Amino acid sequence: MRVVIARFPFDLTKSGVLESMKGIKPEEVIGESVIIGRRVYPVKQVGQVVTRQDRRDFSVGEVLRAMTQLGFTCRGIPEVAAPARALSPLQQASAMLGTPVTV
């Protein structure tokens, strides 16, 4: 399949991507990721290996679009649970002292 990443056309196939990523150790996933085989890779790592370009030359969206078109499972940034309601300074001090405060 022909895809454009960083203004350069690439003819990528699913088997070609699998072969390129064989033996590559996944880096720690912080943001978006691609599942290739049984491993989860950061999108920028996949883009760098497949295109042989510097990570600054392409966007996450370009690689995600290409990998999705090839049939790989892509994940976005995991949603963080809403933080618990913050305590007021008075409530926090009372909690530290062990005295319950009713507001």
N, CA, C and O of each residue as an XYZ file, in Angstrom:
412
protein
N       0.849     -1.161      0.000
C       0.000      0.000      0.000
C       0.902      1.233      0.000
O       1.897      1.281      0.723
N       0.562      2.194     -0.785
C       1.348      3.422     -0.878
C       0.830      4.427      0.146
O      -0.348      4.784      0.145
N       1.732      4.878      1.021
C       1.402      5.878      2.032
C       2.427      7.003      1.951
O       3.551      6.804      1.492
N       2.025      8.180      2.401
C       2.932      9.325      2.423
C       3.212      9.681      3.877
O       2.301      9.953      4.659
N       4.497      9.671      4.216
C       4.940     10.034      5.561
C       6.056     11.054      5.395
O       7.052     10.786      4.724
N       5.895     12.201      5.994
C       6.864     13.301      5.914
C       7.124     13.681      4.460
O       8.267     13.894      4.056
N       6.065     13.760      3.695
C       6.082     14.165      2.288
C       6.808     13.186      1.367
O       7.056     13.508      0.205
N       7.154     11.996      1.866
C       7.801     10.991      1.035
C       6.873      9.796      0.879
O       6.299      9.338      1.867
N       6.710      9.278     -0.336
C       5.858      8.106     -0.535
C       6.606      6.815     -0.148
O       7.798      6.663     -0.415
N       5.881      5.911      0.477
C       6.430      4.615      0.865
C       5.450      3.534      0.432
O       4.238      3.694      0.575
N       5.974      2.442     -0.093
C       5.158      1.277     -0.412
C       5.320      0.296      0.740
O       6.308     -0.435      0.810
N       4.348      0.286      1.639
C       4.406     -0.562      2.822
C       3.410     -1.698      2.724
O       2.323     -1.549      2.167
N       3.797     -2.829      3.272
C       2.880     -3.967      3.397
C       2.898     -4.406      4.860
O       3.844     -4.127      5.597
N       1.856     -5.082      5.255
C       1.783     -5.545      6.643
C       2.928     -6.511      6.935
O       3.551     -6.435      7.993
N       3.204     -7.413      6.005
C       4.293     -8.375      6.219
C       5.649     -7.669      6.233
O       6.553     -8.086      6.956
N       5.797     -6.613      5.446
C       7.039     -5.855      5.437
C       7.281     -5.142      6.756
O       8.409     -5.100      7.247
N       6.231     -4.586      7.325
C       6.347     -3.919      8.622
C       6.672     -4.947      9.700
O       7.515     -4.697     10.561
N       6.012     -6.098      9.658
C       6.294     -7.160     10.629
C       7.757     -7.580     10.541
O       8.415     -7.761     11.565
N       8.263     -7.734      9.327
C       9.660     -8.127      9.119
C      10.622     -7.041      9.619
O      11.643     -7.349     10.233
N      10.293     -5.783      9.356
C      11.148     -4.669      9.795
C      11.230     -4.590     11.318
O      12.284     -4.268     11.867
N      10.136     -4.879     11.993
C      10.085     -4.740     13.441
C      10.553     -6.001     14.161
O      10.676     -6.000     15.386
N      10.816     -7.083     13.412
C      11.282     -8.327     14.028
C      12.645     -8.076     14.675
O      13.558     -7.556     14.035
N      12.770     -8.443     15.923
C      14.028     -8.284     16.641
C      14.244     -6.900     17.238
O      15.263     -6.666     17.889
N      13.306     -5.976     17.031
C      13.413     -4.632     17.597
C      12.761     -4.639     18.979
O      11.592     -4.998     19.119
N      13.517     -4.245     19.984
C      12.989     -4.201     21.348
C      12.126     -2.958     21.508
O      12.584     -1.856     21.206
N      10.885     -3.107     21.976
C      10.008     -1.932     22.157
C      10.532     -1.004     23.248
O      10.991     -1.446     24.302
N      10.452      0.289     22.965
C      10.772      1.282     23.975
C       9.559      1.461     24.884
O       8.482      0.931     24.608
N       9.739      2.202     25.955
C       8.627      2.456     26.865
C       7.559      3.282     26.150
O       7.861      4.288     25.507
N       6.315      2.844     26.274
C       5.199      3.536     25.636
C       4.671      4.597     26.579
O       4.240      4.300     27.693
N       4.709      5.844     26.115
C       4.201      6.952     26.923
C       2.920      7.496     26.308
O       1.975      7.816     27.029
N       2.879      7.604     25.004
C       1.720      8.170     24.311
C       1.050      7.133     23.433
O       0.731      6.035     23.889
N       0.838      7.481     22.170
C       0.185      6.594     21.232
C       1.068      5.384     20.936
O       2.295      5.464     20.999
N       0.422      4.261     20.612
C       1.178      3.032     20.374
C       0.554      2.212     19.256
O      -0.600      2.412     18.875
N       1.361      1.275     18.738
C       0.939      0.355     17.688
C       1.257     -1.046     18.164
O       2.347     -1.300     18.679
N       0.310     -1.961     17.996
C       0.539     -3.351     18.352
C       0.997     -4.075     17.090
O       0.258     -4.166     16.110
N       2.216     -4.584     17.130
C       2.780     -5.319     16.009
C       3.186     -6.685     16.537
O       4.062     -6.801     17.394
N       2.539     -7.709     16.016
C       2.735     -9.043     16.569
C       2.120     -9.075     17.954
O       0.942     -8.765     18.136
N       2.935     -9.454     18.929
C       2.456     -9.451     20.308
C       3.092     -8.349     21.133
O       2.980     -8.335     22.359
N       3.760     -7.425     20.458
C       4.454     -6.356     21.161
C       3.775     -5.007     20.917
O       3.143     -4.783     19.885
N       3.926     -4.127     21.892
C       3.364     -2.777     21.798
C       4.527     -1.804     21.652
O       5.391     -1.716     22.525
N       4.540     -1.078     20.542
C       5.605     -0.134     20.231
C       5.081      1.294     20.246
O       3.924      1.533     19.901
N       5.928      2.254     20.647
C       5.550      3.656     20.480
C       5.481      3.981     18.982
O       6.269      3.454     18.198
N       4.563      4.826     18.594
C       4.353      5.146     17.176
C       5.619      5.720     16.550
O       5.974      5.346     15.432
N       6.297      6.612     17.241
C       7.498      7.230     16.683
C       8.601      6.203     16.432
O       9.348      6.339     15.463
N       8.721      5.182     17.276
C       9.718      4.137     17.064
C       9.407      3.355     15.801
O      10.303      3.067     15.007
N       8.138      3.011     15.612
C       7.731      2.278     14.404
C       8.017      3.117     13.167
O       8.566      2.615     12.186
N       7.647      4.393     13.210
C       7.893      5.270     12.075
C       9.362      5.380     11.729
O       9.725      5.397     10.553
N      10.207      5.454     12.737
C      11.642      5.571     12.502
C      12.200      4.302     11.865
O      12.999      4.378     10.932
N      11.788      3.144     12.357
C      12.301      1.889     11.818
C      11.801      1.654     10.393
O      12.576      1.261      9.521
N      10.525      1.890     10.156
C       9.928      1.600      8.854
C      10.394      2.574      7.776
O      10.653      2.163      6.644
N      10.505      3.854      8.110
C      10.863      4.856      7.095
C      12.346      5.188      7.068
O      12.827      5.795      6.110
N      13.085      4.794      8.118
C      14.503      5.136      8.251
C      14.723      6.649      8.270
O      15.744      7.150      7.798
N      13.753      7.356      8.818
C      13.854      8.812      8.945
C      13.989      9.182     10.414
O      13.681      8.391     11.305
N      14.452     10.396     10.641
C      14.542     10.916     11.993
C      13.127     11.117     12.538
O      12.220     11.473     11.785
N      12.935     10.895     13.814
C      11.607     11.008     14.426
C      11.022     12.408     14.334
O       9.804     12.576     14.390
N      11.868     13.402     14.194
C      11.386     14.775     14.100
C      10.825     15.092     12.719
O      10.179     16.124     12.539
N      11.060     14.221     11.744
C      10.642     14.493     10.363
C       9.183     14.147     10.075
O       8.639     14.592      9.065
N       8.546     13.371     10.930
C       7.166     12.956     10.675
C       6.337     13.111     11.935
O       6.868     13.206     13.041
N       5.032     13.134     11.750
C       4.131     13.279     12.900
C       3.574     11.921     13.307
O       3.602     10.959     12.539
N       3.077     11.871     14.514
C       2.437     10.661     15.027
C       1.223     10.312     14.169
O       0.974      9.142     13.878
N       0.470     11.338     13.768
C      -0.739     11.117     12.972
C      -0.463     10.441     11.650
O      -1.237      9.588     11.218
N       0.633     10.809     10.994
C       0.967     10.191      9.709
C       1.222      8.697      9.864
O       0.740      7.894      9.065
N       1.976      8.329     10.887
C       2.300      6.921     11.108
C       1.068      6.155     11.583
O       0.841      5.025     11.152
N       0.272      6.755     12.464
C      -0.961      6.093     12.914
C      -1.893      5.805     11.746
O      -2.463      4.718     11.651
N      -2.045      6.778     10.863
C      -2.913      6.605      9.695
C      -2.403      5.461      8.807
O      -3.187      4.632      8.344
N      -1.099      5.424      8.575
C      -0.513      4.374      7.742
C      -0.669      3.000      8.387
O      -1.036      2.038      7.711
N      -0.394      2.899      9.678
C      -0.485      1.601     10.356
C      -1.937      1.117     10.439
O      -2.199     -0.081     10.333
N      -2.866      2.035     10.625
C      -4.285      1.671     10.646
C      -4.716      1.162      9.280
O      -5.446      0.174      9.195
N      -4.278      1.816      8.211
C      -4.616      1.377      6.857
C      -4.051     -0.010      6.560
O      -4.646     -0.773      5.798
N      -2.902     -0.340      7.160
C      -2.304     -1.657      6.961
C      -2.953     -2.732      7.826
O      -2.682     -3.919      7.643
N      -3.807     -2.327      8.767
C      -4.534     -3.303      9.583
C      -3.969     -3.542     10.964
O      -4.393     -4.475     11.646
N      -3.022     -2.725     11.395
C      -2.486     -2.874     12.745
C      -3.402     -2.173     13.746
O      -4.097     -1.214     13.410
N      -3.389     -2.665     14.967
C      -4.173     -2.056     16.031
C      -3.377     -0.912     16.630
O      -2.238     -1.092     17.060
N      -3.979      0.258     16.654
C      -3.328      1.453     17.194
C      -4.104      1.932     18.411
O      -5.332      1.863     18.458
N      -3.366      2.413     19.379
C      -3.986      2.936     20.600
C      -3.592      4.391     20.789
O      -2.460      4.790     20.516
N      -4.549      5.168     21.259
C      -4.283      6.578     21.555
C      -3.673      6.722     22.928
O      -3.260      5.743     23.550
N      -3.625      7.943     23.386
C      -3.110      8.215     24.723
C      -4.124      7.689     25.734
O      -5.310      8.004     25.635
N      -3.675      6.888     26.711
C      -4.610      6.382     27.706
C      -5.227      7.511     28.507
O      -4.553      8.471     28.879
N      -6.511      7.381     28.767
C      -7.214      8.406     29.531
C      -6.903      8.240     31.009
O      -6.929      7.131     31.543
N      -6.616      9.329     31.644
C      -6.297      9.330     33.063
C      -7.589      9.542     33.844
O      -8.430     10.361     33.474
N      -7.727      8.796     34.918
C      -8.918      8.939     35.750
C      -8.945     10.349     36.345
O      -7.903     10.945     36.616
N     -10.136     10.855     36.539
C     -10.293     12.195     37.108
C      -9.686     12.216     38.508
O      -9.917     11.300     39.297
N      -8.923     13.239     38.818
C      -8.316     13.296     40.151
C      -9.390     13.443     41.226
O     -10.458     14.013     41.003
N      -9.070     12.914     42.380
C     -10.001     13.026     43.505
C     -10.131     14.500     43.884
O      -9.233     15.306     43.642
N     -11.268     14.826     44.482
C     -11.509     16.210     44.867
C     -10.424     16.655     45.837
O     -10.166     16.006     46.850
N      -9.801     17.769     45.505
C      -8.717     18.285     46.341
C      -9.271     18.803     47.664
O     -10.370     19.351     47.740
N      -8.474     18.607     48.684
C      -8.870     19.093     50.003
C      -8.459     20.544     50.154
O      -7.447     20.979     49.605
N      -9.237     21.269     50.887
C      -8.857     22.653     51.205
C      -7.705     22.588     52.201
O      -7.498     21.550     52.829
N      -6.962     23.660     52.356
C      -5.858     23.652     53.332
C      -6.324     23.275     54.741
O      -5.616     22.569     55.459
N      -7.513     23.741     55.138
C      -8.039     23.402     56.462
C      -8.322     21.909     56.561
O      -7.981     21.270     57.556
N      -8.948     21.358     55.525
C      -9.261     19.926     55.528
C      -7.980     19.091     55.516
O      -7.902     18.067     56.195
N      -6.987     19.517     54.755
C      -5.725     18.783     54.679
C      -5.015     18.792     56.034
O      -4.517     17.758     56.477
N      -4.966     19.957     56.698
C      -4.334     20.053     58.011
C      -5.079     19.192     59.029
O      -4.461     18.530     59.863
N      -6.398     19.205     58.957
C      -7.190     18.394     59.885
C      -6.957     16.913     59.646
O      -6.871     16.130     60.592
N      -6.856     16.530     58.381
C      -6.618     15.130     58.060
C      -5.247     14.686     58.582
O      -5.094     13.560     59.056
N      -4.252     15.577     58.493
C      -2.920     15.252     58.983
C      -2.894     15.099     60.497
O      -2.120     14.313     61.042
N      -3.753     15.864     61.168
C      -3.839     15.794     62.630
C      -4.756     14.687     63.105
O      -4.773     14.346     64.287
N      -5.505     14.136     62.194
C      -6.419     13.068     62.553
C      -7.739     13.526     63.078
O      -8.501     12.714     63.603
N      -8.049     14.803     62.960
C      -9.307     15.349     63.428
C     -10.258     15.484     62.249
O      -9.926     16.145     61.265
N     -11.431     14.872     62.328
C     -12.374     15.027     61.205
C     -12.932     16.441     61.136
O     -13.211     17.063     62.161
N     -13.086     16.928     59.947
C     -13.633     18.260     59.728
C     -14.879     18.125     58.903
O     -14.896     17.405     57.905
N     -15.936     18.820     59.315
C     -17.167     18.833     58.519
C     -17.326     20.214     57.917
O     -17.241     21.228     58.610
N     -17.556     20.235     56.623
C     -17.695     21.521     55.951
C     -19.033     21.587     55.278
O     -19.358     22.594     54.649
